[in-house]
Amino acid sequence: MDLQPYLKNGGALYNTGQDVLGNDFGTFAVDSLPLVPTATWGALSDVANQAFWSPYYQEHVATAASSTR
């Protein structure tokens, strides 16, 4: 499923697939939450506790996704 129609037209995520820090989100899976890129999590993990990040960051999944690119 292409998620682009659901994103803000002209935004960085829409145009590049990158977050506001310039990190690539990679591929999305239907019916699952998008995972935060490892570099983004590293930059922002001290802002919110682990309970906030847990649905959006899973180190073993994020590491595997980045190694396939």
C-alpha positions in Angstrom: 0.0 0.0 0.0 1.3 3.4 -0.9 1.1 5.7 2.1 2.0 8.9 0.2 -1.6 9.9 -0.4 -2.1 10.1 3.4 0.9 12.4 3.9 1.1 16.2 3.7 1.8 17.1 0.1 5.1 18.8 -0.3 6.4 17.9 3.1 9.8 16.3 3.7 8.3 12.9 4.5 6.1 13.0 1.4 9.0 14.1 -0.9 11.9 12.2 0.5 10.7 9.5 2.9 12.9 11.1 5.6 12.0 12.6 9.0 12.7 16.1 10.0 16.3 15.1 11.0 16.9 13.8 7.5 16.9 10.1 8.5 15.2 7.6 6.2 12.1 5.9 7.5 12.6 3.0 5.1 9.7 0.8 4.1 6.3 0.7 5.8 4.2 -2.3 6.5 0.4 -2.2 6.3 -1.3 -2.5 9.6 1.8 -1.7 11.7 3.2 1.4 13.3 6.2 3.0 11.5 9.5 2.6 13.2 11.6 5.6 14.1 15.0 5.5 12.4 17.8 4.5 14.7 19.6 7.8 14.3 16.4 9.7 15.1 15.8 7.6 18.2 19.4 8.2 19.3 19.0 12.0 18.9 15.6 12.2 20.7 15.6 9.3 23.2 16.6 11.6 26.1 13.5 13.7 25.5 10.9 11.1 26.3 11.0 7.9 28.4 11.1 4.4 27.0 7.3 3.9 27.5 6.8 6.6 24.8 9.3 5.1 22.3 8.5 1.5 22.8 5.8 1.2 20.0 7.9 3.2 17.5 11.4 1.9 18.1 12.6 -1.6 18.3 16.4 -1.8 18.0 16.6 -5.3 16.5 14.0 -4.4 13.8 15.4 -1.0 13.1 19.0 -2.4 12.8 17.8 -5.2 10.4 15.9 -2.7 8.2 18.9 -0.3 7.9 21.2 -3.2 6.9 19.0 -4.1 4.0 19.3 -0.7 2.3 
